[in-house]
Amino acid sequence: MQVKGEPLKIGIMTRDLESWCSKQLRDAMTKQNIIPVCFGYREIVTRVDYKPEVSANQTDLTKDIDALITRPIAQSSLEQIFFKMNLLRKLQRQGLLIVNPPRAIEQSVDKYHSLALFQEQGLPVPKTAVTESHQQALTCFDELGQDIILKPLFGSRGIGATRITDKDTAARIFRTITHYHGVLYLQHYIPHKGTDIRAFVIGNKVIAAIKRTSSNWKTNISQGAKPTPTNLSDELENIAIKATQIIGCKIAGVDIMESPNGPKLIEINSQPGWKGLQSVTKTNIATEIINYIKTELKK
């Protein structure tokens, strides 16, 4: 932890030390005389009943850093995910400020769980069905108008999402997924003319937002969509902020789609990238993140 008169040290825990976002964060810290401490997940060792309790290389994470930024967790087994989350909980119990907290990461990564929480708190969401049965999924396919987006329960950037409009095709895909013990997450397809909105929330404020436009129904920047800056209405801004609060995120990317029946909250990302957003906004996202962490450390 910070010693009076010495610069802050902020950790970046990431799968890719040279990723664009990690570099942006390091640059933002350096400009403010903050020491970035970067390490990968595989470099971490946690010990029980002897010291150092949690370390990465030569850094004692319980003593030598003042805050920790978690970047996207690499594809992992269930065992690895449990270990990483419990490791973050351990650091949190030691008093370390973690952005985002482990509970927020867990709640956001599960599309069904987060969407159910949003609906229970009165936020508008798409009609969605989730089941382990391919027979039940076919019934839900009919209920959802035979035009659905099938998504992985865990995943991001649009990878693995498939639009299905044919029942025979649906039956084959559903049966294959359940054969391999998968969960079927079906979401009503929303006509959206190839656009959606990504709001970037830090604390309780939307600091920037973009409209993502694609030539097809996938609107992820990583899938080729083009970003343009946009100003959110009060309604959309309130949806983004409330979603972030429900999940417990300090920082989040919130995806909203404007449907013929009003806005629909699609999902929330607790470890968002911002390269596309940064390309069309004057706000320095990395600097805003670091400024937020500095403010939180003063509380």
Secondary structure as UniProt FT lines:
FT   TURN            4..5
FT   STRAND          9..13
FT   TURN            17..18
FT   HELIX           20..31
FT   TURN            32..33
FT   STRAND          35..39
FT   HELIX           41..43
FT   STRAND          44..46
FT   STRAND          54..56
FT   TURN            57..58
FT   STRAND          59..60
FT   TURN            61..63
FT   STRAND          67..70
FT   HELIX           78..93
FT   TURN            94..95
FT   STRAND          97..99
FT   HELIX           102..109
FT   HELIX           111..120
FT   TURN            121..122
FT   STRAND          128..131
FT   HELIX           134..143
FT   TURN            144..146
FT   STRAND          148..151
FT   TURN            157..160
FT   STRAND          162..164
FT   HELIX           167..179
FT   TURN            180..181
FT   STRAND          184..188
FT   TURN            193..194
FT   STRAND          195..202
FT   TURN            203..204
FT   STRAND          205..213
FT   HELIX           221..223
FT   STRAND          226..229
FT   HELIX           234..247
FT   STRAND          251..259
FT   TURN            260..261
FT   STRAND          262..269
FT   HELIX           275..278
FT   TURN            279..280
FT   HELIX           285..297
//
